[in-house]
Amino acid sequence: MTNHWSSRFTLLPAAALVFLLSALFIGTTVIYQPIVAVGLVCFILLLAVSLTRPEWISYFALLTTSISINFLFPGSFFGIEILSLYKLAVLMLLVPCILVNGVRLRLSPPVWAMAAMLIITFGWSDWLPGMSSSLAVKAFIGLSLPFMFMLINWKKEVAEMHIRLICLLPAFSLAAGLLLQAAGLHPMTNVEFNGAVRLQGANIPPHLAMLAFLGVAIPFIELKRRPAQARFFYTVLAVNLFILFATGTRGPLLALSLLVLYYLFDIARQYLKGKNRYLLVLLGSFAVIAVAVYMQLDNLAKRSFERTTDTGIDLSGRAEAWAYFLKLASVSPWTGRGLGSVTIANDGTLYAGFVVPHNEYIRFYFDGGYIGGILLLLSMLTVFVLVYRVLPRGVRPYYVLFIAAFMIYSFSDNTLSTVQLIIPFCWYLNCLYRSAQPTDSPQKEVIR
């Protein structure tokens, strides 16, 4: 307790200086940019709360990932993309949390892998025309920030609250979407050219699907870890499964299939061992899945078979995009074309939506070549193994299948570069690792 409060009091002189400088800046800004001044005041109030109740601001920061801010407010601010500003704002709000709680460097390998890719970019990559140093640095910052959230040493009770909030993110997106639709700013659903109606909430359908993917996968793990909270996790699991189907997004459904099958096998096995209460769970699970599939079968068919393609199934242009990016990457297969270069690779040949390949393995092979891509993959596998080792034996199969689902999902979407997936995913890995610790303050792993 003494260390906790002393950490806060050491923040006071710095906080006073920050608030003084902020007041001077706001006083100047209000004359020329009143809207900016209002935003700054709100930000400073949030910062003040983060100094006194850092866990509150962490809940707020996590909940903001339920909204695709870059699609609701496209463009830039002071010459900086709104998404980059959002990531930096979240990190700034969490700085007091880091100062108070400390950081855990054991889960930092992906950050070092990104740094290595930046070094490779400036030393050996074959740059695309239009590639620049600023683009590489911006890509490094944007791609590294989510992994920074794995380093915060949350208290166990705060970590467990974060896990519950991650499961609720799809519901928060729908609630925000209703408000935005009522205000005439953003529709709740998106109707595609083929007639498929896709739920999107305060996002676009693929981003809501990413939130729902985590909202379905995580309860499977938590039901094993915390059976006393089974009612909550069964509820969010069922709701998020319906939301996932309603987005009409096929990638996460396929990725989750192994996890769902193992879950059904596990509860069937428990029932056969004489635990009769699992019969209701088994029947209920089949009913929920059957209803969700029936409700969205027409939408999924329209998205998969409405257009005739060489692959037989409509992959929404992915096959063509993957071939295009692989061809450009083959110029420099070992060291890539430079971190962030994939974002400027589409010269108009592909549909404009393919700013990146929608395949993270191709994306990081393009940027960092075999060397950079393998370094990043190994760094993430290191983190996955570290978390695996602290989990109870009965939880491990669910965790392994969760990671496998994430890796499979990465073949068809931007899992490492989309806020709605990578930030909650990294946050969950950190919280899972933290809540599995036997004590509340593993000092040998903490730097303050």
C-alpha positions in Angstrom: 0.0 0.0 0.0 2.9 2.4 0.8 4.5 1.9 -2.5 1.1 2.4 -4.2 0.5 5.8 -2.6 4.1 7.0 -2.8 4.0 6.3 -6.6 1.0 8.6 -6.8 2.5 11.4 -4.8 5.6 11.4 -7.0 3.3 12.2 -9.9 2.0 15.5 -8.3 4.9 17.9 -9.3 4.8 16.6 -12.9 1.1 16.7 -13.0 1.1 20.4 -11.8 3.5 21.3 -14.6 1.5 19.5 -17.2 -1.7 21.2 -16.1 0.0 24.6 -16.1 1.3 24.2 -19.6 -2.0 22.8 -20.7 -3.9 25.8 -19.3 -1.6 28.2 -21.2 -2.1 26.2 -24.4 -5.9 26.1 -24.0 -6.0 29.8 -23.3 -4.3 30.4 -26.6 -6.2 27.8 -28.6 -9.7 28.9 -27.4 -9.3 32.2 -29.3 -8.6 30.5 -32.6 -10.0 27.0 -32.3 -12.9 26.8 -29.7 -13.8 23.2 -30.6 -10.2 22.1 -30.2 -10.1 23.8 -26.8 -13.2 22.0 -25.7 -11.6 18.7 -26.7 -8.4 19.5 -24.8 -10.4 20.4 -21.7 -12.1 17.0 -21.8 -8.8 15.3 -22.4 -7.2 17.0 -19.4 -10.2 16.1 -17.2 -9.7 12.5 -18.2 -6.0 12.8 -17.4 -6.9 14.2 -14.0 -9.1 11.1 -13.3 -6.3 8.9 -14.5 -3.9 10.3 -11.9 -6.3 9.6 -9.0 -8.2 6.6 -10.2 -6.1 5.0 -13.0 -8.3 1.9 -13.2 -11.3 4.0 -14.1 -9.5 5.5 -17.1 -8.3 2.1 -18.1 -11.9 0.9 -18.3 -12.8 4.0 -20.5 -9.8 3.5 -22.7 -10.7 -0.2 -23.3 -14.3 0.6 -24.1 -13.3 3.1 -26.8 -12.0 0.2 -28.9 -15.7 -0.7 -29.4 -16.0 2.2 -31.9 -14.2 2.5 -35.2 -13.4 6.1 -34.9 -11.5 6.3 -38.2 -14.6 5.3 -40.1 -16.9 7.6 -38.2 -14.6 10.6 -38.4 -12.3 10.0 -41.5 -9.5 12.4 -42.4 -6.8 13.9 -40.3 -6.4 16.4 -37.4 -3.4 18.9 -37.5 -2.1 16.8 -40.3 -2.1 13.5 -38.3 -4.5 10.7 -39.1 -7.4 10.3 -36.7 -6.5 6.7 -36.0 -2.9 7.6 -35.1 -4.1 10.3 -32.8 -6.5 7.9 -31.1 -3.8 5.4 -30.4 -1.5 8.1 -29.0 -4.4 9.5 -26.8 -5.1 6.1 -25.4 -1.4 5.6 -24.6 -1.2 9.0 -22.9 -4.2 8.3 -20.8 -2.6 5.1 -19.7 0.7 6.6 -18.8 -0.4 7.3 -15.1 -1.6 3.6 -15.0 1.9 2.6 -16.1 3.6 4.9 -13.5 1.4 3.6 -10.7 1.2 -0.1 -11.5 4.6 -0.6 -13.2 5.3 -2.6 -16.3 6.2 -6.3 -17.0 8.8 -6.7 -19.6 8.4 -10.5 -20.0 5.7 -9.9 -22.5 7.7 -7.4 -24.6 9.2 -9.5 -27.4 6.8 -8.3 -30.1 7.8 -4.7 -29.4 11.5 -5.7 -29.9 10.6 -7.6 -33.1 8.9 -4.4 -34.5 12.0 -2.5 -33.6 14.1 -5.1 -35.4 11.9 -4.7 -38.5 12.4 -0.9 -38.4 16.2 -1.5 -38.3 15.9 -3.9 -41.3 13.8 -1.3 -43.1 16.6 1.4 -42.9 19.4 -1.0 -43.4 18.5 -3.6 -46.0 15.0 -3.3 -47.3 14.3 -2.6 -51.0 12.1 0.4 -50.7 9.0 0.9 -52.9 8.8 4.2 -54.9 7.1 6.6 -52.6 8.4 5.0 -49.4 9.8 7.4 -46.8 11.5 7.4 -43.4 8.5 9.1 -41.9 6.1 6.4 -43.2 8.4 3.7 -41.6 8.5 5.4 -38.3 4.8 6.0 -38.3 4.1 2.4 -39.1 6.4 1.3 -36.3 4.7 3.4 -33.7 1.2 2.4 -34.9 2.0 -1.3 -35.0 3.9 -1.3 -31.7 1.5 0.6 -29.6 -1.0 -2.3 -29.1 1.8 -4.6 -27.9 2.7 -1.9 -25.3 -0.7 -2.6 -23.6 0.6 -6.1 -22.8 3.2 -4.6 -20.5 1.1 -2.9 -17.8 1.1 -4.7 -14.5 -2.6 -4.5 -13.6 -3.8 -5.5 -10.2 -5.6 -8.9 -10.4 -9.1 -7.5 -9.7 -8.6 -4.8 -12.3 -7.4 -7.4 -14.8 -10.4 -9.6 -14.2 -12.7 -6.6 -14.7 -10.9 -5.8 -18.0 -11.7 -9.4 -19.2 -15.4 -8.9 -18.5 -15.3 -5.6 -20.4 -13.7 -7.2 -23.4 -16.5 -9.7 -23.5 -19.0 -6.7 -23.5 -17.3 -4.7 -26.2 -19.7 -5.9 -29.0 -22.7 -4.9 -26.9 -21.2 -1.5 -26.3 -20.6 -1.1 -30.0 -24.3 -1.8 -30.6 -25.4 0.6 -27.9 -23.1 3.3 -29.4 -24.4 2.4 -32.9 -28.0 3.0 -31.8 -27.1 6.4 -30.5 -25.3 7.3 -33.7 -28.2 6.1 -35.9 -30.6 8.1 -33.8 -28.5 11.2 -34.4 -28.3 10.4 -38.1 -24.5 10.0 -38.1 -24.1 6.3 -38.8 -26.4 3.4 -39.7 -26.6 0.3 -37.6 -26.6 -2.0 -40.6 -24.8 -2.1 -44.0 -26.5 -3.4 -47.1 -24.1 -4.8 -49.7 -24.5 -4.9 -53.5 -25.5 -8.5 -53.3 -28.4 -7.8 -51.0 -26.6 -9.1 -47.8 -27.6 -7.1 -44.7 -24.7 -6.9 -42.2 -24.9 -5.6 -38.7 -22.2 -3.0 -37.9 -23.1 -1.0 -34.8 -20.6 1.8 -34.2 -18.1 0.1 -36.6 -18.0 -1.4 -40.0 -19.2 -5.1 -40.2 -15.7 -6.6 -40.2 -14.6 -4.6 -37.2 -17.7 -5.5 -35.2 -17.0 -9.1 -36.2 -13.5 -8.8 -34.6 -15.0 -7.6 -31.4 -17.5 -10.5 -31.5 -14.8 -13.0 -32.3 -13.1 -12.1 -29.0 -16.4 -12.0 -27.3 -17.1 -15.6 -28.3 -13.7 -17.1 -27.9 -12.8 -15.6 -24.5 -15.8 -16.9 -22.6 -14.8 -20.5 -23.5 -11.6 -19.9 -21.6 -13.2 -18.0 -18.7 -15.9 -20.7 -18.2 -13.0 -23.0 -17.4 -11.1 -20.5 -15.3 -14.0 -19.0 -13.4 -17.0 -21.4 -13.3 -18.5 -19.4 -10.5 -19.3 -16.7 -13.1 -20.7 -19.2 -15.6 -24.0 -17.3 -15.9 -22.3 -14.1 -17.1 -20.0 -15.9 -19.5 -22.7 -18.1 -21.0 -24.9 -15.0 -21.6 -22.2 -13.0 -23.3 -21.1 -16.0 -25.3 -24.6 -16.5 -26.7 -25.2 -12.8 -27.4 -21.8 -12.4 -29.1 -22.3 -15.5 -31.2 -25.6 -14.0 -32.6 -23.8 -10.7 -33.2 -20.9 -12.4 -35.0 -23.3 -14.2 -37.3 -25.3 -11.0 -37.9 -22.1 -9.3 -39.2 -22.0 -11.8 -42.1 -18.2 -12.1 -41.7 -17.0 -15.6 -42.6 -13.4 -15.5 -41.5 -13.9 -15.5 -37.7 -16.7 -18.1 -38.0 -14.3 -20.5 -39.7 -11.5 -19.7 -37.3 -13.6 -20.4 -34.3 -14.9 -23.8 -35.6 -12.2 -25.9 -33.9 -12.7 -24.1 -30.5 -16.5 -24.6 -30.7 -16.1 -28.3 -31.7 -13.8 -28.9 -28.8 -16.1 -27.2 -26.4 -19.0 -29.4 -27.5 -16.8 -32.5 -27.2 -15.7 -31.4 -23.7 -19.2 -30.9 -22.3 -20.5 -34.1 -24.0 -17.6 -35.9 -22.3 -18.6 -34.4 -18.9 -22.2 -35.5 -19.4 -21.1 -39.0 -20.3 -19.1 -39.1 -17.0 -22.4 -38.7 -15.2 -22.6 -35.0 -14.7 -26.2 -34.6 -15.8 -26.3 -30.8 -15.5 -24.2 -30.6 -18.7 -27.0 -32.1 -20.8 -28.9 -28.8 -20.6 -25.7 -26.9 -21.5 -25.1 -29.2 -24.5 -28.7 -28.9 -25.8 -28.7 -25.2 -25.3 -25.4 -24.8 -27.2 -26.7 -26.8 -30.2 -29.9 -24.7 -30.1 -28.1 -21.3 -30.1 -25.8 -22.4 -32.9 -28.7 -23.8 -35.0 -30.8 -20.6 -34.6 -27.8 -18.4 -35.4 -26.9 -20.4 -38.5 -30.6 -20.5 -39.7 -31.0 -16.7 -39.2 -27.9 -15.8 -41.3 -27.7 -18.7 -43.8 -29.1 -16.5 -46.6 -26.7 -13.7 -45.9 -23.7 -16.0 -45.8 -24.8 -17.6 -49.1 -25.2 -14.2 -50.8 -21.7 -13.2 -49.7 -20.1 -16.5 -50.7 -21.8 -17.5 -53.9 -23.5 -14.4 -55.4 -20.5 -13.8 -57.7 -18.8 -16.4 -59.8 -15.0 -16.5 -59.2 -12.1 -18.8 -60.2 -12.0 -20.0 -56.6 -15.6 -21.1 -56.6 -16.3 -19.1 -53.4 -16.4 -15.3 -53.4 -13.4 -14.2 -51.3 -14.2 -10.5 -51.7 -11.2 -9.9 -53.9 -8.7 -11.5 -51.5 -7.3 -14.0 -54.0 -6.4 -11.3 -56.5 -5.0 -9.0 -53.8 -2.8 -11.8 -52.3 -1.3 -12.5 -55.7 -0.7 -8.8 -56.3 1.1 -8.2 -53.0 3.1 -11.5 -53.2 4.4 -10.5 -56.7 5.7 -7.1 -55.4 7.2 -8.7 -52.3 9.1 -11.2 -54.3 11.5 -8.4 -55.4 13.0 -8.5 -51.9 12.0 -11.7 -50.2 14.5 -11.7 -47.3 14.3 -8.1 -46.1 11.0 -6.9 -47.6 10.1 -3.5 -49.0 10.1 -1.6 -45.8 7.9 -1.3 -42.7 4.7 0.4 -43.7 5.4 0.1 -47.4 2.4 -2.3 -47.9 0.1 0.7 -47.3 1.3 2.5 -50.5 1.7 -0.7 -52.7 -1.8 -0.6 -54.3 -1.3 1.6 -57.4 -5.0 1.4 -58.3 -4.8 -2.1 -59.8 -6.8 -3.4 -56.8 -10.1 -2.3 -55.2 -9.3 0.8 -53.1 -10.3 -1.1 -49.9 -7.1 -3.2 -50.2 -4.8 -0.7 -48.6 -3.3 -3.9 -47.0 -3.6 -7.5 -48.2 -6.2 -8.7 -45.6 -3.6 -11.4 -44.7 -1.2 -10.6 -42.0 1.4 -13.2 -43.0 1.6 -11.6 -46.5 1.5 -8.1 -44.9 4.6 -8.6 -42.7 6.4 -10.7 -45.3 5.9 -7.7 -47.7 7.2 -5.2 -45.1 10.0 -7.2 -43.5 10.6 -10.2 -45.7 11.3 -13.6 -44.4 13.6 -12.3 -41.6 11.2 -9.6 -40.3 8.1 -11.8 -40.6 9.7 -14.7 -38.8 11.0 -12.5 -36.1 7.6 -11.1 -35.4 6.0 -14.6 -35.5 8.5 -16.0 -33.1 8.1 -13.1 -30.7 4.3 -13.6 -30.6 4.8 -17.4 -30.1 7.1 -16.5 -27.2 4.3 -14.5 -25.6 1.7 -17.2 -26.2 3.9 -19.8 -24.6 4.6 -17.6 -21.5 0.9 -17.2 -21.0 0.3 -20.9 -21.6 2.7 -21.9 -18.8 0.8 -20.0 -16.1 -2.6 -21.4 -16.9 -4.2 -24.4 -15.1 -4.1 -27.6 -17.0 -7.8 -27.7 -17.7 -7.8 -24.3 -19.3 -4.8 -24.9 -21.6 -6.6 -26.7 -24.5 -9.1 -23.8 -24.8 -6.3 -21.3 -24.7 -4.4 -23.2 -27.4 -7.4 -23.3 -29.7 -8.1 -19.6 -29.0 -4.6 -18.8 -30.2 -5.0 -21.2 -33.2 -8.3 -19.3 -34.1 -6.4 -16.0 -34.0 -3.7 -17.4 -36.2 -6.2 -18.8 -38.7 -8.2 -15.5 -38.7 -4.9 -13.8 -39.6 -5.0 -15.5 -42.9 -8.0 -13.6 -44.1 -8.0 -10.3 -42.2 -5.9 -7.5 -40.7 -5.8 -8.9 -37.2 -2.5 -7.3 -36.1 -3.3 -3.8 -37.5 -6.9 -3.3 -36.7 -7.6 -1.6 -33.3 -10.9 -3.5 -32.7 -9.0 -6.8 -32.6 -5.3 -6.3 -31.7 -5.8 -3.9 -28.7 -8.4 -6.1 -26.9 -6.4 -9.2 -27.9 -3.2 -7.9 -26.4 -5.0 -6.5 -23.4 -6.6 -9.9 -22.8 -3.3 -11.8 -23.0 -1.9 -9.4 -20.4 -4.9 -9.8 -18.1 -4.9 -13.5 -18.5 -1.3 -13.7 -17.6 -1.7 -11.3 -14.7 -4.8 -12.9 -13.2 -3.1 -16.3 -13.3 -0.3 -15.0 -11.0 -0.4 -16.4 -7.5 0.2 -13.0 -5.8 -0.9 -9.4 -6.6 2.6 -7.9 -6.9 5.2 -10.1 -8.6 7.9 -7.5 -7.8 10.7 -9.4 -9.7 8.8 -8.7 -12.9 7.8 -5.1 -12.3 9.7 -1.9 -13.2 8.4 1.3 -11.7 
